[in-house]
Structure formats: C-alpha cells, structure tokens
Amino acid sequence: MGSNSWQTAITDIGPGKINVRGYDIVEMMEKLTFAQTVYLILRGELPNEKEARMMEAILVSSVDHGASPPSVLGTRNVISGGNSLNSAVAGGVLVIGDSHGGAIEQSARIMQELVSRGGAPSDLATGIVAEMKKAKTRLPGFGHRLHETDPRTIKLFEIADSLQFSGKHTELAKAIELELEKTTGRKLPINVDGAIAAVISDMGFDWRLGKGFFIISRVPGLIAHAYEEMTTQKRMRKLGNADFEYSGPLKRNI
Ligand SMILES: CC(C)(COP(=O)(O)OP(=O)(O)OC[C@H]1O[C@@H](n2cnc3c(N)ncnc32)[C@H](O)[C@@H]1OP(=O)(O)O)[C@@H](O)C(=O)NCCC(=O)NCCS
C-alpha cells in the first residue's frame, strides 16, 4: 500500500474480482435479492430473514406517490426543459429535502437522541412537542397533505410488529403522534418518512443514512416519470401551478 493510500471497507476489486463487503458479486447475483444487497452494502453484514423482509417493505413503500410531489415535478421539469434522463433523475433527487422524503433523516435523529436519553415514551413525547411548539417548528415525520392516516405507515408498522422489530423508536413515534394531536388539536399522522425513521432506528441504522432509504426507494419512480415525460409530453409544457400573481415593484425607470 502506497503512502498516499486511503481505506475503504466497501468493495474489493481486481481483475475478475468484485467482492462487496467480502461477498463475490457473482454469488450475490445468484443468491441475494436487491433489498438484501442494499442492506449488506449499507450495514456491512448480510441481513437475517426478518431484516431482509423489513428492508424489502421499506424500499417498496416509497417507490412513487403520484405526479405531484416536488421531486417528481423537479424530474419532469428537467425533462421538459430539454435535458437527459440522468439530469432529470439527479434534479429530482436534489429536490428531496427536510420537508419531502428527507424528513426521515431528522426524524430518525430526533428519535434516536430522545431514546438514548431514556425515559417513558409519553414523557419524551410531551417534552419534544413542547420544545417544538416553543421554537415554532414542525416535527419531521408527522403530517400529510393527502392522507389522514398514511396507509404505508400502517403497513410498515404491521410488518415491523409481525417481525418483532417494533421497539422504543416506534413506540416513541406513536406517542408523539398522540401528543401532537393533544397539543395542536390536529391529526398529524406519522407519515411514511416518520414510519421509516422509526423502523430503521429500531433496526439499529444510523440516522445519517435516513435520506438514503428514500432515495433508493424513489429513484425507480423518478426514472419512470422522466421516461413518461420524455415520451408522452411536449417540451416546455406548463407543469405545476402557474396561477401566480406578480407582487414586486411596478414598472419603473432606471
Ligand atoms: C407534510 C406537510 C408539508 C404537510 O403539510 P400540510 O398538510 O399542507 O399542512 P400545512 O403546512 O398547511 O400546516 C397546517 C398546520 O399544521 C401544522 N403542522 C403540519 N405539520 C406539522 C408537523 N409535522 N409538526 C407540527 N405542526 C405541523 C402547521 O404548523 C400548521 O399549523 P398552523 O395552521 O397553526 O400554522 C407538513 O405536515 C410538514 O411539514 N411535515 C413535516 C415534514 C415531513 O414530515 N415531511 C414528509 C412528508 S411525507
């Protein structure tokens, strides 16, 4: 190893050799599902049967949510402007943020920090909702524009329960949902980001991987939208809400 070398523990390559986390890619192609492979590359170890099943459900859950989410509009706009599929997918991924898809990261961070403090979920929930109210911020992972109850959350929790994954983070997420309703008078359901955040936290994933789960799941959806846009729509069509009013200064002279 040269003096300028650096270390990576992900994949060992050489002529005719591709070993991901120590496993031969050729053997993986024969024996592993995509979800098992994703688990392996993120975690460094193969999942057991239950972890693989949970991973599968997480990756399926966010594959698409119609044409209205900001990332899909981003992807379609990039195509509409006359760009390539890779630019469009990259554009969609760039739109993923704390309010859309990326809420998994901050939601998992908050839950992991709270659980590590210890204490009853209801007390932790009361504390964080009070903090949020004082700071006039929103709790990531809660609320949905369309769903009063997010069907993906229900199914993810059901699967997590059946696989005995549900632990302190899921319990806390449910306690926060109740506390939010009590404090704000609104039903702010645990959305799919919050559910994924709770489940991956119960599975032992670091919150800093949070956005990754959404990106891995949503990229096939973004590719489908990019392809549909380029093959069925005219360029520069009106996408999104163009019903705006100008509110800047009236015409003036220099
Ligand atoms: C997803 C989201 C944008 C949907 O918002 P919406 O249904 O359009 O609701 P609005 O933005 O109109 O907010 C309505 C009220 O609910 C409150 N609210 C919405 N989500 C909230 C949250 N997560 N925590 C606390 N309050 C919330 C707003 O503050 C607002 O209160 P106000 O009327 O007193 O000002 C919103 O719930 C949110 O920002 N959630 C957090 C980010 C997140 O989890 N994103 C992932 C979505 S899958």
The ligand as a Gaussian input file, in Angstrom:
#p B3LYP/6-31G(d) Opt

LIG

0 1
 C      -46.006000      17.237000       5.094000
 C      -46.515000      18.659000       5.365000
 C      -45.737000      19.643000       4.471000
 C      -47.973000      18.699000       5.012000
 O      -48.421000      19.939000       5.353000
 P      -49.944000      20.423000       5.154000
 O      -50.881000      19.295000       5.384000
 O      -50.023000      21.127000       3.861000
 O      -50.149000      21.369000       6.355000
 P      -49.776000      22.919000       6.485000
 O      -48.375000      23.160000       6.046000
 O      -50.853000      23.736000       5.830000
 O      -49.880000      23.077000       8.058000
 C      -51.134000      23.046000       8.732000
 C      -50.890000      23.249000      10.212000
 O      -50.381000      22.031000      10.782000
 C      -49.140000      22.286000      11.416000
 N      -48.234000      21.177000      11.121000
 C      -48.144000      20.474000       9.954000
 N      -47.205000      19.530000      10.058000
 C      -46.698000      19.626000      11.308000
 C      -45.677000      18.945000      11.993000
 N      -45.011000      17.951000      11.418000
 N      -45.407000      19.300000      13.262000
 C      -46.084000      20.295000      13.840000
 N      -47.053000      21.013000      13.242000
 C      -47.344000      20.682000      11.986000
 C      -48.617000      23.583000      10.757000
 O      -47.731000      24.279000      11.595000
 C      -49.881000      24.344000      10.513000
 O      -50.276000      24.941000      11.716000
 P      -50.903000      26.439000      11.727000
 O      -52.104000      26.382000      10.818000
 O      -51.232000      26.664000      13.163000
 O      -49.828000      27.331000      11.188000
 C      -46.315000      19.034000       6.856000
 O      -47.116000      18.207000       7.655000
 C      -44.871000      19.015000       7.300000
 O      -44.141000      19.996000       7.082000
 N      -44.447000      17.895000       7.964000
 C      -43.083000      17.774000       8.428000
 C      -42.157000      17.366000       7.312000
 C      -42.411000      15.945000       6.857000
 O      -42.610000      15.050000       7.648000
 N      -42.375000      15.757000       5.550000
 C      -42.552000      14.444000       4.944000
 C      -43.847000      14.375000       4.227000
 S      -44.193000      12.734000       3.648000

